[in-house]
């Protein structure tokens, strides 16, 4: 497992030099007053860190444009909105099974005038797609065999599934390659993980 350091300022300057993410921050704060999407502490001081954590895996993916992208369990829009607003993505699906959160995502999409983003108010297993995806992300949803089997079926060849943690079971039997990275925010912070899973 490779250990890396997260440089928040570097990531934000590299991926968001024109401060496109400020519009997302503003609408997230507004939506958070209606529905508890992220903690008060996060809204107050940790949004830049969470955005940098959302974008960090892209440093280890060799492409910067994607035809089709899916985020599973989109919640308050992390990591999906930072990725959508700083990368060239043609079509994307935000999958959120909790109805109120899905409606909130739809309002956020409308507010930032984002195009080609579809919010799906259902579980991943209930989704039927006409296309394969070259980028899939999942954060704050526990990965299990059932979910990974579904994800492996919707991945195109050479696609990347970014799991914002480390798998707690062997995935080699699914003909997938897994590379897990650990990182920390500072010398006294606990290690966090993300995994790049590919066909």
KELUM-460827 format. One record per atom (N, C-alpha, C): residue in three letters; x, y, z. Coordinates in pm, whole numbers, padded with zeros to 5 digits, always signed. Layout:
% KELUM-460827
AlaXYZ;...
This chain:
% KELUM-460827
Unk+00085-00119+00000;Unk+00000+00000+00000;Unk+00089+00124+00000;Unk+00063+00213-00094;Unk+00145+00334-00104;Unk+00091+00441-00011;Unk+00181+00507+00062;Unk+00144+00616+00153;Unk+00175+00749+00086;Unk+00077+00837+00082;Unk+00095+00967+00018;Unk+00049+01077+00113;Unk+00090+01198+00083;Unk+00051+01313+00164;Unk-00050+01395+00085;Unk-00156+01438+00150;Unk-00256+01522+00085;Unk-00218+01668+00104;Unk-00190+01736-00007;Unk-00162+01880-00005;Unk-00287+01950-00055;Unk-00369+01999+00039;Unk-00499+02056+00004;Unk-00485+02175-00090;Unk-00394+02268-00060;Unk-00378+02388-00143;Unk-00336+02352-00285;Unk-00244+02257-00298;Unk-00198+02215-00430;Unk-00313+02158-00513;Unk-00392+02069-00453;Unk-00502+02006-00526;Unk-00605+02111-00570;Unk-00642+02201-00479;Unk-00744+02301-00512;Unk-00694+02396-00621;Unk-00569+02436-00614;Unk-00515+02527-00717;Unk-00504+02457-00852;Unk-00467+02330-00849;Unk-00451+02257-00975;Unk-00585+02231-01044;Unk-00684+02186-00968;Unk-00810+02144-01028;Unk-00915+02254-01036;Unk-00901+02357-00953;Unk-01003+02462-00951;Unk-00939+02601-00951;Unk-00856+02631-01051;Unk-00787+02762-01051;Unk-00884+02880-01065;Unk-01000+02856-01125;Unk-01097+02965-01145;Unk-01208+02967-01041;Unk-01191+02888-00934;Unk-01286+02888-00822;Unk-01430+02854-00864;Unk-01442+02757-00953;Unk-01576+02712-00993;Unk-01652+02647-00877;Unk-01577+02593-00782;Unk-01641+02519-00673;Unk-01711+02608-00571;Unk-01686+02739-00577;Unk-01753+02828-00482;Unk-01904+02822-00497;Unk-01952+02809-00620;Unk-02097+02798-00643;Unk-02153+02674-00576;Unk-02076+02565-00581;Unk-02119+02441-00514;Unk-02120+02460-00362;Unk-02016+02523-00308;Unk-02012+02549-00164;Unk-02135+02628-00120;Unk-02169+02731-00197;Unk-02281+02819-00161;Unk-02413+02743-00159;Unk-02438+02663-00264;Unk-02566+02591-00270;Unk-02569+02477-00168;Unk-02454+02415-00140;Unk-02450+02310-00039;Unk-02485+02367+00099;Unk-02430+02484+00131;Unk-02462+02548+00259;Unk-02611+02579+00268;Unk-02668+02626+00158;Unk-02811+02657+00154;Unk-02896+02532+00172;Unk-02859+02425+00101;Unk-02933+02299+00110;Unk-02917+02235+00249;Unk-02803+02257+00310;Unk-02775+02195+00440;Unk-02864+02253+00550;Unk-02917+02371+00528;Unk-03009+02430+00625;Unk-03146+02362+00619;Unk-03179+02306+00502;Unk-03307+02236+00485;Unk-03296+02090+00525;Unk-03180+02033+00501;Unk-03159+01889+00518;Unk-03016+01866+00563;Unk-02995+01782+00662;Unk-02861+01760+00714;Unk-02780+01670+00619;Unk-02712+01735+00524;Unk-02634+01662+00425;Unk-02491+01637+00475;Unk-02433+01737+00538;Unk-02300+01725+00597;Unk-02304+01791+00735;Unk-02206+01762+00818;Unk-02206+01815+00954;Unk-02181+01966+00955;Unk-02218+02030+01065;Unk-02194+02175+01079;Unk-02046+02205+01076;Unk-01966+02117+01138;Unk-01821+02137+01140;Unk-01765+02135+00998;Unk-01817+02042+00916;Unk-01773+02034+00776;Unk-01807+02161+00701;Unk-01931+02207+00715;Unk-01974+02329+00647;Unk-01889+02448+00690;Unk-01855+02451+00818;Unk-01782+02566+00872;Unk-01637+02570+00827;Unk-01569+02454+00828;Unk-01424+02460+00807;Unk-01363+02349+00723;Unk-01439+02244+00690;Unk-01375+02129+00626;Unk-01412+02105+00480;Unk-01489+02194+00418;Unk-01526+02173+00278;Unk-01403+02169+00186;Unk-01308+02262+00197;Unk-01190+02252+00111;Unk-01116+02119+00127;Unk-01106+02069+00251;Unk-01039+01941+00273;Unk-01115+01828+00204;Unk-01248+01824+00218;Unk-01326+01717+00157;Unk-01323+01723+00005;Unk-01318+01845-00049;Unk-01304+01860-00194;Unk-01169+01806-00240;Unk-01063+01841-00167;Unk-00930+01791-00202;Unk-00924+01639-00193;Unk-00989+01582-00090;Unk-00993+01436-00078;Unk-01073+01374-00192;Unk-01176+01443-00239;Unk-01256+01394-00351;Unk-01173+01388-00479;Unk-01086+01488-00496;Unk-01009+01501-00620;Unk-00875+01427-00616;Unk-00825+01396-00497;Unk-00694+01332-00484;Unk-00676+01207-00571;Unk-00774+01115-00579;Unk-00753+00996-00662;Unk-00728+01028-00810;Unk-00776+01142-00857;Unk-00757+01178-00998;Unk-00609+01199-01030;Unk-00530+01226-00928;Unk-00385+01240-00947;Unk-00323+01108-00993;Unk-00392+00997-00969;Unk-00338+00864-00999;Unk-00416+00795-01111;Unk-00499+00873-01180;Unk-00572+00823-01296;Unk-00519+00898-01418;Unk-00485+00827-01522;Unk-00413+00888-01633;Unk-00501+00970-01728;Unk-00630+00963-01715;Unk-00714+01044-01804;Unk-00782+01156-01728;Unk-00814+01263-01801;Unk-00879+01378-01739;Unk-01012+01412-01804;Unk-01058+01323-01893;Unk-01192+01341-01951;Unk-01260+01204-01952;Unk-01391+01206-01932;Unk-01468+01083-01920;Unk-01599+01096-01996;Unk-01634+00990-02068;Unk-01759+00992-02143;Unk-01878+00974-02050;Unk-01868+00876-01961;Unk-01980+00844-01873;Unk-01931+00820-01731;Unk-01995+00888-01638;Unk-01953+00886-01497;Unk-02075+00856-01409;Unk-02055+00774-01307;Unk-02161+00746-01210;Unk-02105+00758-01070;Unk-02183+00821-00981;Unk-02148+00830-00840;Unk-02257+00759-00761;Unk-02217+00671-00672;Unk-02312+00587-00597;Unk-02324+00640-00454;Unk-02447+00668-00413;Unk-02470+00724-00279;Unk-02425+00868-00272;Unk-02477+00951-00363;Unk-02423+01087-00383;Unk-02445+01181-00265;Unk-02550+01161-00186;Unk-02570+01242-00065;Unk-02564+01390-00090;Unk-02465+01457-00028;Unk-02450+01602-00044;Unk-02364+01644-00161;Unk-02327+01548-00245;Unk-02251+01583-00365;Unk-02101+01570-00355;Unk-02055+01495-00256;Unk-01911+01467-00244;Unk-01889+01317-00263;Unk-01810+01277-00359;Unk-01712+01351-00439;Unk-01764+01403-00574;Unk-01892+01379-00605;Unk-01938+01400-00743;Unk-01925+01544-00793;Unk-01969+01642-00715;Unk-01966+01780-00764;Unk-01823+01831-00786;Unk-01730+01810-00693;Unk-01592+01850-00724;Unk-01538+01787-00852;Unk-01569+01659-00875;Unk-01523+01592-00996;Unk-01592+01650-01119;Unk-01723+01669-01112;Unk-01799+01720-01226;Unk-01758+01863-01264;Unk-01729+01945-01164;Unk-01701+02086-01191;Unk-01556+02112-01232;Unk-01469+02013-01218;Unk-01328+02036-01249;Unk-01274+01944-01358;Unk-01361+01860-01416;Unk-01316+01767-01520;Unk-01411+01769-01639;Unk-01363+01721-01750;Unk-01444+01714-01871;Unk-01522+01583-01872;Unk-01650+01591-01840;Unk-01735+01472-01831;Unk-01859+01494-01916;Unk-01885+01400-02008;Unk-01996+01419-02102;Unk-02132+01390-02039;Unk-02144+01275-01973;Unk-02271+01237-01912;Unk-02245+01179-01773;Unk-02335+01209-01680;Unk-02314+01156-01546;Unk-02447+01123-01479;Unk-02439+01027-01388;Unk-02555+00983-01311;Unk-02519+00988-01163;Unk-02601+01057-01085;Unk-02585+01061-00940;Unk-02692+00972-00880;Unk-02649+00866-00814;Unk-02742+00764-00764;Unk-02758+00783-00613;Unk-02880+00815-00571;Unk-02907+00841-00429;Unk-03043+00782-00393;Unk-03043+00681-00307;Unk-03166+00608-00277;Unk-03260+00682-00182;Unk-03209+00782-00106;Unk-03294+00857-00013;Unk-03359+00973-00087;Unk-03490+00970-00095;Unk-03565+01066-00177;Unk-03534+01212-00149;Unk-03529+01252-00021;Unk-03504+01392+00013;Unk-03365+01436-00035;Unk-03268+01347-00022;Unk-03133+01381-00067;Unk-03127+01389-00220;Unk-03200+01300-00287;Unk-03206+01304-00433;Unk-03266+01436-00481;Unk-03373+01482-00416;Unk-03435+01611-00452;Unk-03337+01725-00428;Unk-03263+01717-00319;Unk-03162+01818-00290;Unk-03055+01821-00399;Unk-03011+01704-00442;Unk-02913+01697-00552;Unk-02968+01760-00679;Unk-03096+01736-00707;Unk-03157+01796-00827;Unk-03158+01948-00819;Unk-03185+02002-00700;Unk-03183+02148-00684;Unk-03041+02201-00701;Unk-02942+02127-00649;Unk-02803+02171-00663;Unk-02760+02169-00810;Unk-02798+02064-00881;Unk-02766+02054-01024;Unk-02827+02172-01099;Unk-02955+02204-01069;Unk-03023+02315-01136;Unk-02957+02449-01101;Unk-02916+02464-00975;Unk-02860+02590-00928;Unk-02727+02624-00995;Unk-02643+02522-01014;Unk-02513+02551-01077;Unk-02520+02536-01229;Unk-02642+02517-01280;Unk-02666+02508-01425;Unk-02577+02402-01491;Unk-02563+02290-01423;Unk-02485+02179-01477;Unk-02569+02102-01578;Unk-02507+02063-01687;Unk-02577+01990-01793;Unk-02537+01843-01793;Unk-02622+01763-01852;Unk-02595+01620-01871;Unk-02572+01546-01740;Unk-02642+01589-01635;Unk-02636+01520-01506;Unk-02776+01469-01474;Unk-02788+01339-01451;Unk-02916+01277-01416;Unk-02909+01227-01273;Unk-03005+01266-01193;Unk-03015+01216-01055;Unk-03112+01099-01053;Unk-03069+00986-01000;Unk-03152+00866-00992;Unk-03189+00839-00846;Unk-03317+00841-00818;Unk-03368+00823-00682;Unk-03397+00675-00659;Unk-03290+00596-00647;Unk-03306+00451-00625;Unk-03172+00389-00586;Unk-03176+00263-00551;Unk-03054+00192-00518;Unk-02983+00149-00647;Unk-02853+00128-00636;Unk-02775+00087-00752;Unk-02833-00038-00817;Unk-02873-00135-00736;Unk-02922-00262-00790;Unk-03049-00245-00873;Unk-03121-00136-00851;Unk-03244-00111-00925;Unk-03221-00035-01056;Unk-03099+00012-01075;Unk-03068+00094-01194;Unk-03038+00006-01314;Unk-03092+00048-01428;Unk-03060-00018-01555;Unk-03002+00088-01647;Unk-02882+00061-01698;Unk-02812+00158-01781;Unk-02796+00106-01923;Unk-02807+00198-02019;Unk-02787+00161-02159;Unk-02641+00175-02199;Unk-02562+00228-02110;Unk-02422+00253-02140;Unk-02333+00194-02031;Unk-02205+00183-02063;Unk-02105+00144-01963;Unk-02035+00272-01916;Unk-01969+00262-01802;Unk-01906+00380-01743;Unk-01755+00367-01740;Unk-01687+00479-01769;Unk-01541+00476-01759;Unk-01491+00536-01628;Unk-01583+00592-01547;Unk-01548+00635-01412;Unk-01669+00615-01321;Unk-01646+00545-01210;Unk-01749+00526-01107;Unk-01685+00560-00974;Unk-01758+00634-00889;Unk-01707+00667-00756;Unk-01808+00624-00650;Unk-01756+00596-00531;Unk-01843+00562-00418;Unk-01773+00600-00288;Unk-01843+00678-00207;Unk-01790+00724-00078;Unk-01901+00711+00025;Unk-01867+00673+00145;Unk-01963+00659+00256;Unk-02070+00553+00231;Unk-02045+00464+00138;Unk-02129+00345+00120;Unk-02035+00226+00135;Unk-02071+00133+00219;Unk-01983+00018+00244;Unk-01982-00075+00123;Unk-01865-00106+00075;Unk-01851-00195-00039;Unk-01868-00340+00006;Unk-01952-00414-00065;Unk-01966-00557-00041;Unk-01965-00630-00175;Unk-01968-00761-00171;Unk-01961-00840-00294;Unk-02074-00810-00391;Unk-02193-00792-00337;Unk-02311-00768-00422;Unk-02297-00637-00499;Unk-02255-00530-00428;Unk-02238-00400-00494;Unk-02123-00406-00594;Unk-02013-00470-00557;Unk-01898-00477-00647;Unk-01932-00556-00773;Unk-02012-00661-00760;Unk-02054-00738-00879;Unk-02132-00650-00975;Unk-02224-00569-00921;Unk-02303-00478-01004;Unk-02213-00374-01070;Unk-02120-00317-00993;Unk-02030-00215-01048;Unk-01943-00275-01158;Unk-01892-00396-01137;Unk-01805-00457-01237;Unk-01879-00478-01370;Unk-02011-00496-01362;Unk-02091-00516-01484;Unk-02113-00387-01562;Unk-02108-00273-01493;Unk-02133-00146-01564;Unk-02004-00073-01601;Unk-01889-00129-01563;Unk-01762-00068-01600;Unk-01724-00104-01743;Unk-01680-00005-01818;Unk-01626-00034-01951;Unk-01483-00086-01936;Unk-01426-00133-02045;Unk-01289-00183-02040;Unk-01194-00068-02006;Unk-01098-00094-01919;Unk-01000+00005-01872;Unk-01063+00117-01788;Unk-01186+00095-01742;Unk-01251+00195-01657;Unk-01194+00190-01516;Unk-01223+00296-01440;Unk-01176+00306-01301;Unk-01296+00322-01207;Unk-01296+00241-01103;Unk-01391+00257-00993;Unk-01310+00308-00874;Unk-01343+00430-00829;Unk-01275+00489-00714;Unk-01361+00463-00591;Unk-01307+00385-00499;Unk-01374+00357-00373;Unk-01298+00433-00265;Unk-01366+00524-00197;Unk-01301+00612-00100;Unk-01284+00542+00035;Unk-01220+00431+00030;Unk-01184+00352+00149;Unk-01100+00236+00097;Unk-01089+00129+00172;Unk-01020+00010+00123;Unk-01114-00109+00135;Unk-01116-00197+00035;Unk-01204-00315+00041;Unk-01170-00402+00161;Unk-01273-00454+00225;Unk-01251-00539+00341;Unk-01269-00687+00307;Unk-01257-00718+00178;Unk-01266-00856+00133;Unk-01182-00869+00006;Unk-01151-00991-00034;Unk-01071-01015-00154;Unk-01156-00991-00279;Unk-01104-00913-00372;Unk-01180-00887-00495;Unk-01114-00951-00618;Unk-01007-01024-00599;Unk-00933-01081-00712;Unk-01016-01178-00794;Unk-01114-01244-00730;Unk-01194-01342-00802;Unk-01287-01280-00903;Unk-01296-01148-00907;Unk-01382-01080-01003;Unk-01303-01025-01122;Unk-01180-01072-01137;Unk-01093-01027-01245;Unk-01072-00876-01243;Unk-01061-00822-01124;Unk-01039-00680-01107;Unk-00903-00656-01042;Unk-00843-00543-01075;Unk-00717-00502-01015;Unk-00745-00394-00912;Unk-00685-00406-00795;Unk-00708-00310-00687;Unk-00575-00252-00642;Unk-00567-00119-00639;Unk-00452-00050-00582;Unk-00505+00045-00475;Unk-00460+00027-00351;Unk-00508+00109-00240;Unk-00397+00203-00194;Unk-00436+00329-00170;Unk-00343+00431-00122;Unk-00389+00476+00016;Unk-00293+00503+00103;Unk-00326+00565+00232;Unk-00269+00707+00230;Unk-00339+00796+00298;Unk-00291+00934+00302;Unk-00331+00995+00436;Unk-00267+01105+00468;Unk-00300+01178+00590;Unk-00302+01327+00560;Unk-00373+01401+00644;Unk-00383+01545+00627;Unk-00263+01614+00691;Unk-00217+01559+00802;Unk-00103+01617+00873;Unk-00036+01512+00958;Unk+00069+01550+01030;Unk+00147+01451+01105;Unk+00069+01380+01216;Unk-00034+01445+01271;Unk-00108+01385+01383;Unk-00246+01332+01344;Unk-00277+01334+01215;Unk-00409+01288+01172;Unk-00406+01138+01141;Unk-00523+01077+01153;Unk-00530+00933+01124;Unk-00524+00911+00973;Unk-00476+00794+00934;Unk-00469+00762+00792;Unk-00607+00740+00735;Unk-00624+00786+00612;Unk-00746+00759+00534;Unk-00703+00682+00410;Unk-00800+00632+00336;Unk-00768+00545+00222;Unk-00857+00577+00102;Unk-00803+00546-00016;Unk-00888+00533-00134;Unk-00830+00421-00218;Unk-00916+00356-00294;Unk-00875+00242-00378;Unk-00917+00267-00522;Unk-00826+00237-00613;Unk-00856+00241-00756;Unk-00875+00097-00802;Unk-00997+00067-00847;Unk-01031-00069-00888;Unk-01061-00066-01036;Unk-00993-00151-01112;Unk-01010-00147-01258;Unk-01021-00288-01315;Unk-01078-00297-01433;Unk-01093-00424-01502;Unk-00962-00462-01570;
